[in-house]
């Protein structure tokens, strides 16, 4: 009996350790939670930009977090296969990473693969051959637009030649560049008989201005240059058609995304008939912008690869006969809210452990506030720069910007201040991105631990 107290004492000392082991086991299987379980409330959505697309999301923004997620899985001993098609329980999507043996992976949901994120754009998208019909109508509208513009300009010329010429002189002096059209008008009589020459001069100048715009607005690929040069130099029976086609090159990024365009366009060059050439060109451009009614797919490498294969394997006049391949692909490339809910339910039941991770991007102001990892505040340095900019504007406005020297001084000083502001903003963005990736790494580690525990629960 003398040893009984000693045994009780030892049991009492071991009891806390036993409890800890029990609790640890319980935490592994039940107390840990999926850190991405609330993803439904964080799904990406972009409101319509108030002006232009300067704040439109960039697809490259999703690359760092995706890579960080893969790195975390790999560091945990889980090798993932990229872009795995998942077809179960009414779900048909491509996972960004998946390990079949471990039944674990992840889906990164951003603006470009979430079905509902760009509805404000998608409601204006056309499907099927409606796209081609819309292009034809758009081309016809541009012809009418140019024609009306010529008539209005000629009417003004007939009414007051001197006023028209003086206006062009003023613009020429302001831009510090010669105006060939103005010199041609000087030698033209303001009478009805001059209309044919006026129209010729007008279209020539209009074409020059369009090309100047393309040269200064953005960089162009060699294929875009080749198409634009050919259309500009081709002799069309109706010069207005040439101008309308050049206007269609304003959004030339569609040609830049498809190198196969070069081969297709080479075949168009051999077409002698203007009408046939225009119809084929409109068909080509309509097919390039086709996105199955989902604007996001315009930026999908997978979708564009299938589109390129159609262009390579079929003649141009048969491209639209095969858009069903693209429309079927749409369902698997875009993930819906219902599919995300099913994935979350599958993980809860221990079937397939898929981390559904939403885009977290604080750079864009068109995002839900609750998704921002930190709230951006201006530093004292930024406030000081804003004050200087404001004072600079006030001084400039008080002078009404009359003198050219004032304009140069203002723009130079404002440019320096804006560069300082951008440098500070860039550092802030880097810090936010760093914090976001660190947070993501921690959450993925918790998910892997939760997933392993959750799978174990359903083994018994």
C-alpha positions in Angstrom: 0.0 0.0 0.0 3.0 2.3 0.5 3.5 2.6 -3.2 -0.1 3.6 -3.9 0.4 7.4 -3.4 3.5 7.2 -5.7 1.4 5.6 -8.5 -1.3 8.2 -8.1 1.3 11.0 -8.2 2.8 9.6 -11.4 -0.7 9.3 -13.0 -1.4 12.9 -12.0 1.8 14.0 -13.6 1.1 12.1 -16.8 -2.5 13.2 -17.1 -1.9 16.6 -18.7 0.4 15.0 -21.3 -2.3 12.4 -22.1 -5.0 15.1 -22.4 -2.7 17.1 -24.7 -2.3 14.1 -27.0 -6.0 13.5 -27.0 -6.7 17.1 -27.8 -4.1 17.2 -30.5 -5.7 14.2 -32.1 -9.1 15.8 -31.9 -7.8 19.0 -33.4 -6.4 17.2 -36.4 -9.7 15.5 -37.2 -12.3 18.0 -36.2 -11.2 21.3 -34.6 -9.1 22.6 -37.6 -11.2 24.4 -40.2 -10.8 24.9 -43.9 -9.4 28.5 -44.2 -11.0 28.8 -47.6 -14.5 27.7 -46.5 -15.8 31.3 -46.8 -14.6 31.7 -50.4 -18.2 32.3 -51.6 -18.2 35.7 -49.9 -14.9 36.6 -51.5 -15.5 35.7 -55.1 -14.1 38.3 -57.6 -16.4 40.8 -59.2 -15.5 43.9 -61.2 -17.9 46.8 -61.5 -17.9 48.8 -64.7 -14.9 51.2 -64.8 -16.1 54.8 -64.8 -13.8 55.7 -67.6 -11.9 53.4 -70.0 -10.2 50.2 -68.8 -7.2 51.7 -67.0 -8.3 49.9 -63.8 -9.2 46.6 -65.5 -7.6 43.5 -63.9 -4.5 42.1 -65.4 -4.3 38.3 -65.9 -0.7 38.3 -64.9 -1.7 39.4 -61.3 -2.9 35.8 -60.7 0.5 34.2 -61.6 2.4 35.0 -58.3 -0.3 33.7 -55.9 -0.7 30.5 -58.1 3.0 29.9 -58.0 3.1 30.6 -54.2 0.3 28.0 -53.7 2.1 25.4 -55.7 5.3 26.0 -53.8 3.6 25.6 -50.5 2.1 22.2 -51.6 5.5 21.1 -52.9 7.2 22.1 -49.6 4.6 19.9 -47.8 5.6 16.9 -50.0 2.6 17.1 -52.4 3.5 17.3 -56.1 0.7 18.8 -58.1 -0.2 18.3 -61.8 -1.2 21.5 -63.5 -4.5 22.2 -65.3 -6.2 18.9 -64.5 -9.8 18.5 -65.7 -12.2 17.7 -62.9 -15.6 16.1 -63.9 -17.6 14.8 -60.9 -20.8 15.6 -59.1 -22.1 17.9 -61.9 -18.8 19.8 -61.9 -16.7 20.3 -65.1 -13.7 22.6 -64.6 -10.0 22.7 -64.9 -8.1 22.7 -61.5 -5.0 24.7 -61.3 -3.2 21.9 -59.5 -4.2 18.4 -58.4 -2.6 15.2 -57.0 -4.8 12.2 -57.8 -3.1 9.8 -55.4 -3.5 12.2 -52.4 -6.9 13.5 -53.6 -5.9 17.0 -53.0 -5.4 20.2 -55.1 -6.5 23.8 -55.6 -8.6 26.0 -57.8 -7.7 29.7 -58.0 -10.7 31.8 -58.8 -10.0 35.2 -60.4 -11.8 37.6 -62.8 -10.8 35.5 -65.7 -12.3 32.1 -64.8 -15.2 33.0 -62.5 -18.4 32.8 -64.6 -20.1 35.8 -62.9 -17.2 38.2 -62.6 -17.6 40.2 -65.8 -21.4 40.1 -66.3 -21.5 43.8 -67.1 -19.3 43.1 -70.1 -20.8 39.7 -71.0 -24.3 41.0 -71.4 -23.1 42.9 -74.5 -21.3 39.9 -76.0 -22.6 38.1 -79.1 -22.7 34.4 -79.6 -22.6 32.2 -82.7 -22.8 33.9 -86.1 -24.3 37.0 -84.5 -20.7 38.1 -84.1 -20.1 38.1 -87.8 -23.4 39.9 -88.5 -22.5 42.5 -85.9 -19.1 43.0 -87.6 -20.8 43.5 -91.0 -23.2 46.0 -89.6 -20.4 47.8 -87.8 -18.5 48.1 -91.0 -21.5 49.4 -92.9 -22.1 51.9 -90.0 -18.4 53.2 -90.3 -18.9 53.7 -94.0 -22.0 55.8 -93.4 -20.2 57.7 -90.6 -17.2 58.6 -92.8 -19.5 59.5 -95.7 -21.6 61.8 -93.4 -18.4 63.4 -92.0 -17.2 64.2 -95.6 -20.5 65.8 -96.5 -20.5 68.0 -93.3 -16.9 69.1 -93.9 -17.6 69.9 -97.5 -20.7 71.9 -96.6 -18.7 73.9 -94.1 -16.0 74.5 -96.8 -18.7 75.8 -99.3 -20.2 78.0 -96.6 -16.9 79.6 -95.4 -13.7 78.5 -96.9 -11.5 81.0 -95.1 -12.9 80.0 -91.7 -12.2 76.3 -92.4 -8.7 77.0 -93.5 -8.0 79.4 -90.5 -9.2 76.7 -88.1 -6.7 74.2 -89.6 -3.9 76.8 -89.5 -4.6 77.3 -85.8 -4.5 73.6 -85.1 -1.3 73.2 -87.2 0.4 76.0 -85.3 -0.6 74.6 -81.9 0.7 71.1 -82.8 3.7 72.5 -84.6 3.3 70.3 -87.6 2.4 70.9 -91.3 -1.1 70.3 -92.6 -1.1 69.1 -96.2 -4.9 69.1 -96.3 -5.0 72.8 -95.4 -2.6 73.6 -98.3 -4.7 71.6 -100.7 -7.9 73.5 -99.6 -6.2 76.8 -100.3 -6.0 75.9 -104.0 -9.5 74.5 -104.2 -12.5 76.6 -105.2 -15.5 76.6 -102.8 -18.0 75.3 -105.4 -19.9 72.1 -106.0 -17.6 71.1 -108.9 -14.8 70.8 -106.3 -16.5 68.0 -104.3 -14.7 65.1 -105.9 -11.3 66.6 -105.2 -12.3 67.7 -101.7 -13.5 64.1 -100.9 -10.2 62.7 -102.2 -8.1 65.2 -100.1 -10.3 64.6 -97.1 -9.9 60.8 -97.2 -6.2 61.0 -97.8 -5.8 63.3 -94.7 -8.1 61.1 -92.6 -6.0 58.1 -93.4 -2.8 59.9 -92.5 -4.3 60.9 -89.1 -5.5 57.4 -88.4 -2.1 56.0 -89.1 -0.5 58.6 -86.9 -2.9 57.7 -84.1 -1.9 54.0 -84.4 1.8 54.9 -84.4 1.6 56.9 -81.2 -1.2 55.2 -79.2 0.4 51.8 -78.6 3.0 49.3 -79.7 2.1 47.1 -82.6 3.2 43.6 -83.6 4.7 42.9 -87.1 1.5 41.2 -88.2 -0.5 44.3 -87.3 1.9 46.5 -89.2 1.7 44.2 -92.2 -2.1 44.2 -92.3 -2.4 48.0 -91.8 0.2 48.7 -94.5 -1.4 46.4 -97.0 -4.9 47.9 -96.5 -3.5 51.5 -96.6 -1.7 50.8 -99.9 -4.4 48.7 -101.6 -6.4 50.5 -104.3 -10.1 50.2 -103.4 -12.7 51.2 -105.9 -14.5 53.0 -103.0 -11.8 54.8 -100.8 -14.3 55.1 -97.9 -14.1 51.3 -97.6 -10.4 51.6 -97.1 -10.8 54.2 -94.3 -13.5 52.0 -92.6 -11.2 49.0 -92.6 -8.4 51.0 -91.2 -10.6 52.1 -88.4 -11.3 48.5 -87.6 -7.6 48.1 -86.8 -8.0 50.4 -83.8 -8.3 47.3 -81.6 -5.4 45.5 -83.1 -4.6 43.3 -80.1 -6.8 40.6 -81.5 -4.4 40.2 -84.4 -1.4 40.3 -82.0 -2.7 37.3 -80.0 -2.8 35.0 -83.0 0.4 34.5 -85.1 -1.6 32.2 -87.4 -3.2 35.5 -88.7 -0.1 36.1 -90.9 -0.7 32.9 -92.9 -4.5 33.6 -93.2 -3.9 37.2 -94.3 -1.4 36.2 -96.9 -4.2 34.2 -98.6 -6.5 37.3 -98.5 -4.0 39.4 -100.4 -4.6 37.3 -103.5 -8.3 38.2 -103.6 -8.9 40.7 -106.4 -12.5 41.6 -105.6 -12.9 44.4 -103.0 -16.2 42.9 -101.9 -14.8 39.4 -101.4 -11.6 40.7 -99.7 -13.7 42.8 -97.2 -16.1 39.9 -96.5 -13.1 37.6 -95.7 -11.4 40.2 -93.7 -14.5 40.8 -91.6 -14.9 37.1 -91.1 -11.3 36.7 -89.9 -11.6 39.6 -87.5 -15.0 38.5 -86.2 -13.6 35.0 -85.5 -10.6 36.4 -83.7 -12.8 38.4 -81.2 -15.3 35.5 -80.8 -15.5 34.5 -77.1 -18.6 32.3 -76.8 -20.4 35.2 -75.0 -17.8 35.4 -72.2 -15.3 38.2 -72.4 -13.0 36.4 -70.0 -12.3 33.7 -72.6 -10.6 36.3 -74.8 -7.6 36.0 -72.4 -7.7 32.2 -72.0 -4.6 30.5 -73.4 -6.5 27.2 -73.6 -9.4 28.8 -75.5 -7.2 30.7 -77.9 -5.2 27.5 -78.6 -8.3 25.7 -79.7 -9.3 28.7 -81.8 -5.8 28.7 -83.4 -6.2 25.0 -84.3 -9.5 25.7 -86.0 -7.8 28.5 -88.0 -4.9 26.3 -89.0 -6.9 23.2 -89.9 -9.9 24.7 -91.8 -10.3 27.3 -94.6 -11.3 30.8 -93.4 -14.9 30.5 -94.7 -15.4 27.4 -92.5 -14.1 28.8 -89.2 -17.5 29.7 -87.9 -18.8 26.3 -88.7 -16.6 24.9 -85.9 -17.3 27.4 -83.1 -19.2 24.6 -81.3 -15.7 23.4 -80.2 -15.2 26.8 -78.5 -18.7 26.9 -77.0 -18.3 23.4 -75.5 -15.0 24.4 -74.0 -16.5 27.5 -72.3 -18.3 25.3 -69.7 -15.1 23.7 -68.4 -13.0 26.9 -68.5 -15.4 29.0 -66.4 -16.3 28.0 -62.9 -19.8 28.9 -61.5 -20.8 29.7 -58.0 -22.8 26.4 -57.9 -19.7 24.4 -58.9 -17.7 26.1 -56.2 -20.3 25.2 -53.6 -20.2 21.5 -54.7 -16.4 21.5 -54.4 -16.6 22.9 -50.9 -19.1 20.2 -50.0 -16.9 17.5 -51.5 -14.0 18.6 -49.3 -16.2 18.6 -46.2 -17.2 15.0 -47.0 -13.6 14.0 -47.4 -14.0 13.0 -51.0 -11.7 15.3 -53.0 -9.9 18.0 -51.0 -9.9 21.0 -53.2 -8.8 24.4 -51.9 -11.0 27.0 -53.6 -9.0 30.2 -53.3 -10.3 33.6 -54.4 -8.3 36.4 -56.0 -7.2 38.9 -53.4 -6.1 42.0 -55.2 -6.0 45.3 -53.3 -4.6 47.3 -56.2 -7.9 47.6 -58.0 -10.5 50.0 -56.5 -13.4 48.0 -58.0 -13.2 45.2 -55.5 -15.2 44.4 -52.3 -13.6 46.2 -49.4 -13.7 43.2 -47.1 -11.3 41.3 -49.4 -8.5 43.8 -48.9 -5.8 42.5 -46.6 -5.0 46.0 -45.4 -6.6 49.4 -45.9 -4.4 51.8 -47.9 -3.7 55.1 -46.2 -1.6 58.0 -47.6 1.7 58.6 -45.9 2.8 62.1 -44.8 5.1 62.2 -47.8 2.2 61.4 -50.2 0.0 64.1 -48.5 2.8 66.6 -49.0 3.1 65.7 -52.7 -0.6 66.1 -53.1 -0.5 69.5 -51.5 2.3 70.6 -53.8 0.4 69.3 -56.8 -2.8 71.1 -55.7 -0.9 74.4 -55.2 0.8 74.0 -58.6 -2.6 73.6 -60.3 -4.0 76.6 -58.5 -1.1 78.8 -59.6 -1.4 77.5 -63.2 -5.2 78.1 -63.3 -4.8 81.6 -61.9 -2.7 82.4 -64.9 -5.2 80.6 -67.1 -2.4 78.7 -68.8 -2.0 81.5 -71.4 1.7 81.5 -71.9 3.4 78.4 -73.5 6.3 78.8 -71.0 3.8 78.4 -68.1 2.5 75.2 -69.6 6.0 73.7 -70.0 6.9 74.7 -66.4 3.7 73.3 -65.0 3.9 70.0 -66.9 7.5 69.5 -66.0 7.0 70.2 -62.2 3.8 68.1 -62.1 5.5 65.2 -63.9 8.3 65.2 -61.3 5.8 65.1 -58.4 3.7 62.4 -60.1 6.8 60.3 -60.5 7.6 60.6 -56.8 4.0 59.6 -56.0 4.2 56.6 -58.3 7.5 55.4 -56.7 5.8 55.5 -53.2 2.7 53.7 -54.5 4.9 51.1 -56.1 6.6 50.3 -52.8 3.2 50.1 -51.1 1.9 47.7 -53.7 5.0 45.5 -53.3 4.5 45.5 -49.5 0.8 44.6 -49.9 1.6 41.8 -52.3 4.3 40.5 -50.0 1.9 40.4 -47.1 -0.8 38.8 -49.2 1.5 36.0 -50.4 2.7 35.4 -46.8 -0.9 35.1 -45.6 -1.7 32.8 -48.5 1.3 30.5 -47.6 0.0 30.2 -44.0 -3.6 29.5 -45.1 -2.5 26.8 -47.6 -0.5 25.1 -44.9 -3.5 25.0 -42.6 -5.7 23.7 -45.5 -3.3 20.8 -46.1 -3.3 19.9 -42.4 -7.1 20.2 -42.3 -7.5 18.1 -45.5 -5.3 15.3 -44.2 -7.2 15.2 -41.0 -10.6 15.4 -42.8 -9.6 12.5 -45.1 -8.6 10.4 -42.1 -12.0 10.9 -40.5 -13.8 9.4 -43.4 -11.6 6.3 -43.6 -13.4 4.8 -40.6 
